[in-house]
Structure formats: C-alpha cells, structure tokens
Amino acid sequence: MADGTRPPMTRKNINWIRELYRDVYSEAGGVPVPSAINAGSYINHADADLADPAWNTSRTSWAEPYF
C-alpha cells in the first residue's frame, strides 16, 4: 500500500503457511528440529506454533530449535 502498511493476514493465509511448514518438516514432526541437515529455527523469527502440540508433533520442546 502507498502508506507502507500491509493488509492483515487472513485465517486462510495463516493456515496455508502452517500446512506448508508442516509438510516441509514432516519427517521431523512438523517443525525444524535440529539435525544433521537442519540447524533449527532463527531466533529473531518467533514461532508460537512450536509450543502448540497440534502443530509441533515432534515431541521436542519449543526451545530446542532455537537453542
């Protein structure tokens, strides 16, 4: 937009990205669990879904991908 603001995300967009993320990390339980091919999550990009067992099925604490 001309004033630099963006329209709010819709539930449809949020669900789309959640499902994409879950599919990309499907072998690790839907989240970027640190491994030989993945260093985890970038600390400046907080992801509330890591603490939600509906989206984080890895049995890994939300903190592990960050630290």
All heavy atoms as a GROMACS GRO file, in nm:
protein
  528
    1MET      N    1   0.083  -0.118   0.000
    1MET     CA    2   0.000   0.000   0.000
    1MET      C    3   0.088   0.124   0.000
    1MET      O    4   0.204   0.121   0.040
    1MET     CB    5  -0.092  -0.001   0.121
    1MET     CG    6  -0.182  -0.125   0.129
    1MET     SD    7  -0.305  -0.112   0.259
    1MET     CE    8  -0.446  -0.081   0.157
    2ALA      N    9   0.031   0.234  -0.038
    2ALA     CA   10   0.106   0.358  -0.053
    2ALA      C   11   0.166   0.407   0.079
    2ALA      O   12   0.273   0.466   0.082
    2ALA     CB   13   0.017   0.467  -0.113
    3ASP      N   14   0.098   0.384   0.191
    3ASP     CA   15   0.147   0.433   0.320
    3ASP      C   16   0.244   0.335   0.387
    3ASP      O   17   0.289   0.357   0.498
    3ASP     CB   18   0.032   0.466   0.414
    3ASP     CG   19  -0.051   0.344   0.452
    3ASP    OD1   20  -0.019   0.232   0.406
    3ASP    OD2   21  -0.148   0.360   0.526
    4GLY      N   22   0.276   0.224   0.321
    4GLY     CA   23   0.373   0.128   0.375
    4GLY      C   24   0.312   0.020   0.463
    4GLY      O   25   0.382  -0.068   0.509
    5THR      N   26   0.183   0.025   0.488
    5THR     CA   27   0.120  -0.078   0.570
    5THR      C   28   0.070  -0.191   0.481
    5THR      O   29   0.050  -0.175   0.362
    5THR     CB   30   0.000  -0.021   0.649
    5THR    OG1   31  -0.098   0.026   0.557
    5THR    CG2   32   0.044   0.090   0.743
    6ARG      N   33   0.055  -0.305   0.542
    6ARG     CA   34   0.004  -0.422   0.470
    6ARG      C   35  -0.132  -0.460   0.526
    6ARG      O   36  -0.157  -0.442   0.644
    6ARG     CB   37   0.099  -0.540   0.486
    6ARG     CG   38   0.228  -0.520   0.410
    6ARG     CD   39   0.312  -0.643   0.421
    6ARG     NE   40   0.382  -0.638   0.549
    6ARG     CZ   41   0.448  -0.737   0.601
    6ARG    NH1   42   0.456  -0.852   0.540
    6ARG    NH2   43   0.512  -0.724   0.716
    7PRO      N   44  -0.217  -0.517   0.442
    7PRO     CA   45  -0.345  -0.564   0.495
    7PRO      C   46  -0.322  -0.679   0.592
    7PRO      O   47  -0.222  -0.751   0.582
    7PRO     CB   48  -0.421  -0.612   0.372
    7PRO     CG   49  -0.324  -0.616   0.261
    7PRO     CD   50  -0.204  -0.537   0.301
    8PRO      N   51  -0.410  -0.699   0.689
    8PRO     CA   52  -0.391  -0.807   0.786
    8PRO      C   53  -0.397  -0.945   0.720
    8PRO      O   54  -0.464  -0.965   0.619
    8PRO     CB   55  -0.506  -0.788   0.884
    8PRO     CG   56  -0.606  -0.706   0.812
    8PRO     CD   57  -0.531  -0.624   0.711
    9MET      N   58  -0.322  -1.039   0.778
    9MET     CA   59  -0.325  -1.177   0.729
    9MET      C   60  -0.463  -1.235   0.755
    9MET      O   61  -0.524  -1.210   0.857
    9MET     CB   62  -0.221  -1.262   0.802
    9MET     CG   63  -0.079  -1.221   0.777
    9MET     SD   64  -0.022  -1.283   0.621
    9MET     CE   65   0.044  -1.438   0.673
   10THR      N   66  -0.507  -1.315   0.663
   10THR     CA   67  -0.635  -1.382   0.682
   10THR      C   68  -0.610  -1.521   0.738
   10THR      O   69  -0.501  -1.576   0.728
   10THR     CB   70  -0.711  -1.394   0.550
   10THR    OG1   71  -0.634  -1.475   0.460
   10THR    CG2   72  -0.737  -1.257   0.487
   11ARG      N   73  -0.713  -1.580   0.797
   11ARG     CA   74  -0.702  -1.716   0.850
   11ARG      C   75  -0.661  -1.812   0.739
   11ARG      O   76  -0.582  -1.903   0.760
   11ARG     CB   77  -0.837  -1.757   0.911
   11ARG     CG   78  -0.844  -1.896   0.965
   11ARG     CD   79  -0.749  -1.926   1.078
   11ARG     NE   80  -0.750  -1.828   1.183
   11ARG     CZ   81  -0.651  -1.813   1.272
   11ARG    NH1   82  -0.547  -1.893   1.269
   11ARG    NH2   83  -0.656  -1.723   1.364
   12LYS      N   84  -0.710  -1.791   0.617
   12LYS     CA   85  -0.675  -1.876   0.505
   12LYS      C   86  -0.524  -1.872   0.479
   12LYS      O   87  -0.461  -1.976   0.458
   12LYS     CB   88  -0.751  -1.831   0.380
   12LYS     CG   89  -0.722  -1.912   0.257
   12LYS     CD   90  -0.802  -1.859   0.139
   12LYS     CE   91  -0.765  -1.933   0.012
   12LYS     NZ   92  -0.838  -1.882  -0.104
   13ASN      N   93  -0.464  -1.754   0.481
   13ASN     CA   94  -0.320  -1.741   0.458
   13ASN      C   95  -0.239  -1.806   0.570
   13ASN      O   96  -0.138  -1.870   0.544
   13ASN     CB   97  -0.281  -1.594   0.445
   13ASN     CG   98  -0.338  -1.529   0.322
   13ASN    OD1   99  -0.405  -1.592   0.242
   13ASN    ND2  100  -0.312  -1.401   0.306
   14ILE      N  101  -0.283  -1.787   0.692
   14ILE     CA  102  -0.212  -1.846   0.806
   14ILE      C  103  -0.217  -1.998   0.797
   14ILE      O  104  -0.116  -2.066   0.815
   14ILE     CB  105  -0.270  -1.796   0.940
   14ILE    CG1  106  -0.238  -1.647   0.955
   14ILE    CG2  107  -0.215  -1.876   1.057
   14ILE    CD1  108  -0.311  -1.581   1.070
   15ASN      N  109  -0.333  -2.052   0.768
   15ASN     CA  110  -0.344  -2.198   0.754
   15ASN      C  111  -0.259  -2.251   0.640
   15ASN      O  112  -0.198  -2.357   0.651
   15ASN     CB  113  -0.490  -2.240   0.737
   15ASN     CG  114  -0.567  -2.230   0.866
   15ASN    OD1  115  -0.510  -2.230   0.975
   15ASN    ND2  116  -0.698  -2.220   0.854
   16TRP      N  117  -0.254  -2.177   0.530
   16TRP     CA  118  -0.175  -2.220   0.415
   16TRP      C  119  -0.027  -2.232   0.454
   16TRP      O  120   0.037  -2.332   0.426
   16TRP     CB  121  -0.191  -2.122   0.299
   16TRP     CG  122  -0.108  -2.159   0.182
   16TRP    CD1  123  -0.139  -2.249   0.084
   16TRP    CD2  124   0.023  -2.110   0.151
   16TRP    NE1  125  -0.035  -2.258  -0.006
   16TRP    CE2  126   0.065  -2.174   0.032
   16TRP    CE3  127   0.109  -2.017   0.211
   16TRP    CZ2  128   0.188  -2.150  -0.027
   16TRP    CZ3  129   0.231  -1.993   0.150
   16TRP    CH2  130   0.270  -2.058   0.035
   17ILE      N  131   0.027  -2.132   0.521
   17ILE     CA  132   0.169  -2.135   0.556
   17ILE      C  133   0.196  -2.238   0.664
   17ILE      O  134   0.300  -2.304   0.664
   17ILE     CB  135   0.223  -1.995   0.594
   17ILE    CG1  136   0.375  -1.992   0.586
   17ILE    CG2  137   0.176  -1.952   0.730
   17ILE    CD1  138   0.432  -2.009   0.450
   18ARG      N  139   0.104  -2.257   0.757
   18ARG     CA  140   0.120  -2.361   0.859
   18ARG      C  141   0.128  -2.499   0.795
   18ARG      O  142   0.212  -2.581   0.832
   18ARG     CB  143   0.003  -2.359   0.958
   18ARG     CG  144   0.014  -2.254   1.063
   18ARG     CD  145  -0.109  -2.256   1.150
   18ARG     NE  146  -0.087  -2.178   1.271
   18ARG     CZ  147  -0.184  -2.138   1.350
   18ARG    NH1  148  -0.311  -2.167   1.321
   18ARG    NH2  149  -0.157  -2.069   1.457
   19GLU      N  150   0.040  -2.526   0.702
   19GLU     CA  151   0.039  -2.656   0.635
   19GLU      C  152   0.163  -2.676   0.549
   19GLU      O  153   0.220  -2.786   0.546
   19GLU     CB  154  -0.089  -2.672   0.554
   19GLU     CG  155  -0.210  -2.687   0.644
   19GLU     CD  156  -0.342  -2.680   0.570
   19GLU    OE1  157  -0.342  -2.681   0.445
   19GLU    OE2  158  -0.446  -2.672   0.638
   20LEU      N  159   0.209  -2.571   0.483
   20LEU     CA  160   0.333  -2.579   0.405
   20LEU      C  161   0.451  -2.612   0.496
   20LEU      O  162   0.531  -2.701   0.469
   20LEU     CB  163   0.359  -2.449   0.331
   20LEU     CG  164   0.493  -2.441   0.259
   20LEU    CD1  165   0.495  -2.537   0.140
   20LEU    CD2  166   0.523  -2.300   0.214
   21TYR      N  167   0.461  -2.541   0.606
   21TYR     CA  168   0.569  -2.561   0.703
   21TYR      C  169   0.566  -2.704   0.758
   21TYR      O  170   0.667  -2.771   0.766
   21TYR     CB  171   0.547  -2.460   0.817
   21TYR     CG  172   0.665  -2.433   0.905
   21TYR    CD1  173   0.770  -2.355   0.863
   21TYR    CD2  174   0.667  -2.482   1.036
   21TYR    CE1  175   0.876  -2.326   0.946
   21TYR    CE2  176   0.773  -2.454   1.120
   21TYR     CZ  177   0.877  -2.375   1.075
   21TYR     OH  178   0.980  -2.347   1.158
   22ARG      N  179   0.444  -2.751   0.792
   22ARG     CA  180   0.428  -2.887   0.842
   22ARG      C  181   0.472  -2.990   0.737
   22ARG      O  182   0.536  -3.090   0.769
   22ARG     CB  183   0.283  -2.910   0.884
   22ARG     CG  184   0.260  -3.048   0.943
   22ARG     CD  185   0.117  -3.069   0.985
   22ARG     NE  186   0.029  -3.046   0.871
   22ARG     CZ  187  -0.101  -3.025   0.882
   22ARG    NH1  188  -0.158  -3.024   0.999
   22ARG    NH2  189  -0.174  -3.006   0.775
   23ASP      N  190   0.439  -2.964   0.611
   23ASP     CA  191   0.479  -3.056   0.504
   23ASP      C  192   0.630  -3.055   0.480
   23ASP      O  193   0.691  -3.160   0.462
   23ASP     CB  194   0.406  -3.022   0.374
   23ASP     CG  195   0.258  -3.052   0.378
   23ASP    OD1  196   0.213  -3.125   0.471
   23ASP    OD2  197   0.186  -3.003   0.290
   24VAL      N  198   0.691  -2.938   0.482
   24VAL     CA  199   0.836  -2.928   0.461
   24VAL      C  200   0.911  -3.004   0.571
   24VAL      O  201   1.010  -3.072   0.544
   24VAL     CB  202   0.881  -2.780   0.457
   24VAL    CG1  203   1.032  -2.768   0.466
   24VAL    CG2  204   0.830  -2.713   0.330
   25TYR      N  205   0.864  -2.994   0.694
   25TYR     CA  206   0.930  -3.059   0.807
   25TYR      C  207   0.856  -3.185   0.854
   25TYR      O  208   0.864  -3.223   0.970
   25TYR     CB  209   0.944  -2.960   0.923
   25TYR     CG  210   1.037  -2.846   0.890
   25TYR    CD1  211   0.988  -2.719   0.870
   25TYR    CD2  212   1.173  -2.868   0.876
   25TYR    CE1  213   1.072  -2.614   0.837
   25TYR    CE2  214   1.259  -2.764   0.843
   25TYR     CZ  215   1.208  -2.638   0.824
   25TYR     OH  216   1.293  -2.536   0.792
   26SER      N  217   0.788  -3.252   0.764
   26SER     CA  218   0.706  -3.368   0.801
   26SER      C  219   0.787  -3.480   0.866
   26SER      O  220   0.739  -3.545   0.958
   26SER     CB  221   0.630  -3.421   0.680
   26SER     OG  222   0.720  -3.467   0.582
   27GLU      N  223   0.909  -3.502   0.821
   27GLU     CA  224   0.991  -3.609   0.878
   27GLU      C  225   1.037  -3.578   1.020
   27GLU      O  226   1.077  -3.668   1.093
   27GLU     CB  227   1.110  -3.638   0.789
   27GLU     CG  228   1.072  -3.701   0.657
   27GLU     CD  229   1.191  -3.733   0.569
   27GLU    OE1  230   1.305  -3.733   0.619
   27GLU    OE2  231   1.168  -3.757   0.450
   28ALA      N  232   1.032  -3.452   1.059
   28ALA     CA  233   1.075  -3.412   1.193
   28ALA      C  234   0.957  -3.375   1.282
   28ALA      O  235   0.974  -3.306   1.382
   28ALA     CB  236   1.171  -3.293   1.182
   29GLY      N  237   0.838  -3.419   1.248
   29GLY     CA  238   0.722  -3.389   1.331
   29GLY      C  239   0.662  -3.252   1.305
   29GLY      O  240   0.592  -3.198   1.389
   30GLY      N  241   0.690  -3.195   1.189
   30GLY     CA  242   0.628  -3.068   1.152
   30GLY      C  243   0.701  -2.944   1.195
   30GLY      O  244   0.654  -2.832   1.172
   31VAL      N  245   0.817  -2.958   1.256
   31VAL     CA  246   0.895  -2.842   1.300
   31VAL      C  247   1.043  -2.862   1.266
   31VAL      O  248   1.088  -2.974   1.249
   31VAL     CB  249   0.880  -2.817   1.452
   31VAL    CG1  250   0.737  -2.782   1.486
   31VAL    CG2  251   0.925  -2.935   1.532
   32PRO      N  252   1.120  -2.754   1.259
   32PRO     CA  253   1.262  -2.765   1.225
   32PRO      C  254   1.349  -2.811   1.341
   32PRO      O  255   1.423  -2.734   1.402
   32PRO     CB  256   1.299  -2.623   1.180
   32PRO     CG  257   1.206  -2.536   1.257
   32PRO     CD  258   1.078  -2.614   1.269
   33VAL      N  259   1.339  -2.937   1.376
   33VAL     CA  260   1.419  -2.994   1.484
   33VAL      C  261   1.566  -2.997   1.440
   33VAL      O  262   1.596  -3.040   1.329
   33VAL     CB  263   1.370  -3.136   1.518
   33VAL    CG1  264   1.459  -3.202   1.621
   33VAL    CG2  265   1.226  -3.131   1.568
   34PRO      N  266   1.658  -2.952   1.525
   34PRO     CA  267   1.799  -2.955   1.488
   34PRO      C  268   1.845  -3.097   1.454
   34PRO      O  269   1.813  -3.193   1.524
   34PRO     CB  270   1.871  -2.904   1.613
   34PRO     CG  271   1.768  -2.820   1.683
   34PRO     CD  272   1.637  -2.890   1.655
   35SER      N  273   1.916  -3.109   1.343
   35SER     CA  274   1.964  -3.239   1.297
   35SER      C  275   2.086  -3.218   1.208
   35SER      O  276   2.137  -3.107   1.196
   35SER     CB  277   1.853  -3.309   1.217
   35SER     OG  278   1.827  -3.238   1.098
   36ALA      N  279   2.130  -3.324   1.142
   36ALA     CA  280   2.246  -3.317   1.053
   36ALA      C  281   2.219  -3.226   0.933
   36ALA      O  282   2.313  -3.170   0.876
   36ALA     CB  283   2.284  -3.456   1.006
   37ILE      N  284   2.093  -3.210   0.894
   37ILE     CA  285   2.062  -3.127   0.777
   37ILE      C  286   1.989  -2.998   0.811
   37ILE      O  287   1.959  -2.918   0.723
   37ILE     CB  288   1.980  -3.206   0.672
   37ILE    CG1  289   1.849  -3.254   0.732
   37ILE    CG2  290   2.060  -3.320   0.616
   37ILE    CD1  291   1.753  -3.310   0.629
   38ASN      N  292   1.959  -2.975   0.938
   38ASN     CA  293   1.884  -2.856   0.977
   38ASN      C  294   1.941  -2.801   1.107
   38ASN      O  295   1.956  -2.874   1.204
   38ASN     CB  296   1.736  -2.892   0.995
   38ASN     CG  297   1.651  -2.770   1.017
   38ASN    OD1  298   1.691  -2.660   0.986
   38ASN    ND2  299   1.534  -2.790   1.073
   39ALA      N  300   1.969  -2.672   1.109
   39ALA     CA  301   2.026  -2.609   1.228
   39ALA      C  302   1.920  -2.564   1.328
   39ALA      O  303   1.954  -2.515   1.435
   39ALA     CB  304   2.113  -2.491   1.188
   40GLY      N  305   1.793  -2.574   1.295
   40GLY     CA  306   1.687  -2.531   1.386
   40GLY      C  307   1.617  -2.407   1.335
   40GLY      O  308   1.605  -2.387   1.215
   41SER      N  309   1.574  -2.322   1.427
   41SER     CA  310   1.498  -2.201   1.392
   41SER      C  311   1.582  -2.077   1.419
   41SER      O  312   1.666  -2.074   1.507
   41SER     CB  313   1.370  -2.192   1.476
   41SER     OG  314   1.285  -2.297   1.444
   42TYR      N  315   1.553  -1.973   1.343
   42TYR     CA  316   1.620  -1.844   1.359
   42TYR      C  317   1.556  -1.770   1.476
   42TYR      O  318   1.435  -1.749   1.478
   42TYR     CB  319   1.609  -1.765   1.228
   42TYR     CG  320   1.682  -1.636   1.228
   42TYR    CD1  321   1.821  -1.632   1.246
   42TYR    CD2  322   1.617  -1.516   1.209
   42TYR    CE1  323   1.890  -1.514   1.245
   42TYR    CE2  324   1.685  -1.397   1.207
   42TYR     CZ  325   1.821  -1.396   1.225
   42TYR     OH  326   1.890  -1.278   1.224
   43ILE      N  327   1.633  -1.731   1.573
   43ILE     CA  328   1.582  -1.675   1.698
   43ILE      C  329   1.498  -1.549   1.679
   43ILE      O  330   1.406  -1.524   1.753
   43ILE     CB  331   1.698  -1.649   1.798
   43ILE    CG1  332   1.644  -1.622   1.938
   43ILE    CG2  333   1.786  -1.536   1.751
   43ILE    CD1  334   1.587  -1.740   2.007
   44ASN      N  335   1.527  -1.470   1.576
   44ASN     CA  336   1.451  -1.348   1.554
   44ASN      C  337   1.315  -1.371   1.489
   44ASN      O  338   1.241  -1.277   1.468
   44ASN     CB  339   1.531  -1.249   1.470
   44ASN     CG  340   1.645  -1.189   1.548
   44ASN    OD1  341   1.652  -1.203   1.669
   44ASN    ND2  342   1.736  -1.124   1.479
   45HIS      N  343   1.285  -1.494   1.454
   45HIS     CA  344   1.155  -1.527   1.393
   45HIS      C  345   1.078  -1.618   1.487
   45HIS      O  346   1.074  -1.739   1.469
   45HIS     CB  347   1.176  -1.595   1.258
   45HIS     CG  348   1.238  -1.505   1.156
   45HIS    ND1  349   1.223  -1.526   1.022
   45HIS    CD2  350   1.313  -1.394   1.167
   45HIS    CE1  351   1.288  -1.433   0.955
   45HIS    NE2  352   1.343  -1.352   1.041
   46ALA      N  353   1.018  -1.559   1.588
   46ALA     CA  354   0.944  -1.637   1.688
   46ALA      C  355   0.828  -1.711   1.623
   46ALA      O  356   0.758  -1.657   1.538
   46ALA     CB  357   0.893  -1.545   1.796
   47ASP      N  358   0.809  -1.836   1.661
   47ASP     CA  359   0.705  -1.919   1.604
   47ASP      C  360   0.621  -1.977   1.718
   47ASP      O  361   0.662  -2.074   1.783
   47ASP     CB  362   0.766  -2.031   1.521
   47ASP     CG  363   0.665  -2.118   1.452
   47ASP    OD1  364   0.544  -2.102   1.479
   47ASP    OD2  365   0.706  -2.204   1.373
   48ALA      N  366   0.505  -1.919   1.743
   48ALA     CA  367   0.419  -1.964   1.853
   48ALA      C  368   0.370  -2.107   1.832
   48ALA      O  369   0.339  -2.177   1.928
   48ALA     CB  370   0.300  -1.870   1.868
   49ASP      N  371   0.366  -2.154   1.708
   49ASP     CA  372   0.319  -2.290   1.680
   49ASP      C  373   0.415  -2.396   1.734
   49ASP      O  374   0.375  -2.511   1.750
   49ASP     CB  375   0.297  -2.311   1.531
   49ASP     CG  376   0.175  -2.236   1.479
   49ASP    OD1  377   0.089  -2.197   1.562
   49ASP    OD2  378   0.165  -2.217   1.356
   50LEU      N  379   0.539  -2.361   1.762
   50LEU     CA  380   0.633  -2.460   1.818
   50LEU      C  381   0.588  -2.506   1.956
   50LEU      O  382   0.620  -2.617   1.997
   50LEU     CB  383   0.774  -2.402   1.826
   50LEU     CG  384   0.846  -2.384   1.693
   50LEU    CD1  385   0.981  -2.315   1.715
   50LEU    CD2  386   0.866  -2.516   1.622
   51ALA      N  387   0.514  -2.424   2.027
   51ALA     CA  388   0.465  -2.461   2.160
   51ALA      C  389   0.327  -2.526   2.156
   51ALA      O  390   0.273  -2.564   2.259
   51ALA     CB  391   0.461  -2.337   2.250
   52ASP      N  392   0.271  -2.541   2.037
   52ASP     CA  393   0.137  -2.597   2.021
   52ASP      C  394   0.147  -2.742   1.974
   52ASP      O  395   0.192  -2.768   1.862
   52ASP     CB  396   0.060  -2.514   1.919
   52ASP     CG  397  -0.084  -2.557   1.902
   52ASP    OD1  398  -0.120  -2.669   1.944
   52ASP    OD2  399  -0.161  -2.478   1.844
   53PRO      N  400   0.107  -2.839   2.057
   53PRO     CA  401   0.119  -2.979   2.018
   53PRO      C  402   0.038  -3.018   1.894
   53PRO      O  403   0.065  -3.118   1.831
   53PRO     CB  404   0.073  -3.057   2.141
   53PRO     CG  405   0.013  -2.960   2.233
   53PRO     CD  406   0.053  -2.822   2.190
   54ALA      N  407  -0.059  -2.937   1.857
   54ALA     CA  408  -0.133  -2.964   1.734
   54ALA      C  409  -0.046  -2.943   1.611
   54ALA      O  410  -0.064  -3.008   1.509
   54ALA     CB  411  -0.256  -2.875   1.727
   55TRP      N  412   0.052  -2.852   1.620
   55TRP     CA  413   0.141  -2.823   1.507
   55TRP      C  414   0.281  -2.880   1.528
   55TRP      O  415   0.349  -2.912   1.432
   55TRP     CB  416   0.148  -2.673   1.482
   55TRP     CG  417   0.018  -2.621   1.433
   55TRP    CD1  418  -0.077  -2.555   1.506
   55TRP    CD2  419  -0.038  -2.638   1.303
   55TRP    NE1  420  -0.186  -2.529   1.429
   55TRP    CE2  421  -0.165  -2.578   1.304
   55TRP    CE3  422   0.008  -2.697   1.186
   55TRP    CZ2  423  -0.247  -2.576   1.192
   55TRP    CZ3  424  -0.074  -2.694   1.074
   55TRP    CH2  425  -0.199  -2.634   1.078
   56ASN      N  426   0.326  -2.892   1.652
   56ASN     CA  427   0.457  -2.949   1.682
   56ASN      C  428   0.436  -3.091   1.734
   56ASN      O  429   0.414  -3.112   1.851
   56ASN     CB  430   0.531  -2.865   1.786
   56ASN     CG  431   0.667  -2.922   1.821
   56ASN    OD1  432   0.707  -3.027   1.773
   56ASN    ND2  433   0.739  -2.851   1.906
   57THR      N  434   0.443  -3.188   1.644
   57THR     CA  435   0.422  -3.327   1.684
   57THR      C  436   0.555  -3.401   1.700
   57THR      O  437   0.558  -3.522   1.704
   57THR     CB  438   0.334  -3.400   1.581
   57THR    OG1  439   0.399  -3.398   1.453
   57THR    CG2  440   0.197  -3.336   1.570
   58SER      N  441   0.663  -3.325   1.712
   58SER     CA  442   0.797  -3.385   1.719
   58SER      C  443   0.834  -3.436   1.857
   58SER      O  444   0.935  -3.505   1.872
   58SER     CB  445   0.902  -3.282   1.677
   58SER     OG  446   0.913  -3.181   1.777
   59ARG      N  447   0.758  -3.401   1.960
   59ARG     CA  448   0.792  -3.431   2.099
   59ARG      C  449   0.919  -3.358   2.143
   59ARG      O  450   0.986  -3.398   2.236
   59ARG     CB  451   0.806  -3.581   2.123
   59ARG     CG  452   0.678  -3.657   2.096
   59ARG     CD  453   0.698  -3.802   2.122
   59ARG     NE  454   0.587  -3.878   2.070
   59ARG     CZ  455   0.527  -3.975   2.132
   59ARG    NH1  456   0.570  -4.012   2.249
   59ARG    NH2  457   0.426  -4.037   2.077
   60THR      N  458   0.952  -3.253   2.073
   60THR     CA  459   1.067  -3.169   2.103
   60THR      C  460   1.017  -3.040   2.166
   60THR      O  461   0.919  -2.983   2.120
   60THR     CB  462   1.143  -3.134   1.973
   60THR    OG1  463   1.185  -3.256   1.912
   60THR    CG2  464   1.264  -3.048   2.000
   61SER      N  465   1.082  -2.996   2.271
   61SER     CA  466   1.046  -2.871   2.336
   61SER      C  467   1.051  -2.756   2.236
   61SER      O  468   1.136  -2.754   2.147
   61SER     CB  469   1.143  -2.843   2.451
   61SER     OG  470   1.135  -2.708   2.491
   62TRP      N  471   0.966  -2.657   2.255
   62TRP     CA  472   0.966  -2.540   2.167
   62TRP      C  473   1.102  -2.472   2.167
   62TRP      O  474   1.141  -2.410   2.068
   62TRP     CB  475   0.858  -2.440   2.211
   62TRP     CG  476   0.888  -2.377   2.344
   62TRP    CD1  477   0.846  -2.421   2.466
   62TRP    CD2  478   0.972  -2.265   2.369
   62TRP    NE1  479   0.897  -2.343   2.565
   62TRP    CE2  480   0.975  -2.245   2.508
   62TRP    CE3  481   1.044  -2.178   2.289
   62TRP    CZ2  482   1.047  -2.143   2.568
   62TRP    CZ3  483   1.116  -2.076   2.349
   62TRP    CH2  484   1.118  -2.060   2.487
   63ALA      N  485   1.177  -2.481   2.276
   63ALA     CA  486   1.305  -2.410   2.288
   63ALA      C  487   1.419  -2.477   2.212
   63ALA      O  488   1.513  -2.408   2.170
   63ALA     CB  489   1.343  -2.397   2.435
   64GLU      N  490   1.413  -2.606   2.191
   64GLU     CA  491   1.524  -2.678   2.128
   64GLU      C  492   1.562  -2.624   1.989
   64GLU      O  493   1.679  -2.608   1.960
   64GLU     CB  494   1.497  -2.826   2.123
   64GLU     CG  495   1.620  -2.905   2.082
   64GLU     CD  496   1.603  -3.055   2.096
   64GLU    OE1  497   1.524  -3.099   2.180
   64GLU    OE2  498   1.668  -3.125   2.021
   65PRO      N  499   1.466  -2.595   1.902
   65PRO     CA  500   1.506  -2.543   1.770
   65PRO      C  501   1.577  -2.408   1.777
   65PRO      O  502   1.652  -2.371   1.687
   65PRO     CB  503   1.375  -2.529   1.694
   65PRO     CG  504   1.282  -2.626   1.761
   65PRO     CD  505   1.323  -2.625   1.905
   66TYR      N  506   1.556  -2.331   1.886
   66TYR     CA  507   1.618  -2.201   1.899
   66TYR      C  508   1.754  -2.206   1.969
   66TYR      O  509   1.840  -2.123   1.944
   66TYR     CB  510   1.528  -2.107   1.977
   66TYR     CG  511   1.401  -2.070   1.902
   66TYR    CD1  512   1.278  -2.118   1.945
   66TYR    CD2  513   1.406  -1.992   1.789
   66TYR    CE1  514   1.162  -2.085   1.875
   66TYR    CE2  515   1.292  -1.958   1.718
   66TYR     CZ  516   1.171  -2.006   1.762
   66TYR     OH  517   1.056  -1.975   1.694
   67PHE      N  518   1.770  -2.299   2.061
   67PHE     CA  519   1.892  -2.302   2.140
   67PHE      C  520   1.959  -2.432   2.118
   67PHE      O  521   2.028  -2.493   2.173
   67PHE     CB  522   1.861  -2.278   2.287
   67PHE     CG  523   1.784  -2.150   2.311
   67PHE    CD1  524   1.648  -2.150   2.337
   67PHE    CD2  525   1.848  -2.028   2.302
   67PHE    CE1  526   1.578  -2.033   2.358
   67PHE    CE2  527   1.780  -1.910   2.323
   67PHE     CZ  528   1.646  -1.913   2.350
   0.00000   0.00000   0.00000
